[in-house]
């Protein structure tokens, strides 16, 4: 179950879930090459990323290596580099980039105008 979303004041993070999709923020709430965290009650938080091409990705905010916060990593192309041990994670599928091996959960996202939705 999703709880509150960390985002700038003035945005309602508790909007209704419709057809399994929940609005979590607007694209301008995430800087290019940045991330925002969606807090989850009783679960791993979700990191929502925006790359330089304005593509949006969502992964568990936990590196498969040692659990580092991917939301604090460096976004480049369709990858994020974990801030703890520099593992590169492909944001489109959650898999670690070779030679590393591991996977973090990926979430479906959609952009409707400027609104970002997560499938839950």
CORVEN-V608535 format. One record per helix or strand of 2 or more residues. SS is the DSSP state (@ for helix, = for strand). FROM is the first residue (numbers start at 1). LEN is the number of residues. If there is no record, write none. Layout:
ss=SS from=FROM len=LEN
ss=SS from=FROM len=LEN
This chain:
ss== from=2 len=4
ss== from=21 len=6
ss=@ from=27 len=3
ss== from=34 len=7
ss== from=46 len=5
ss== from=56 len=5
ss=@ from=70 len=3
ss== from=74 len=3
ss== from=79 len=3
ss== from=88 len=3
ss== from=95 len=2
ss== from=106 len=2
ss== from=109 len=4
ss== from=115 len=5
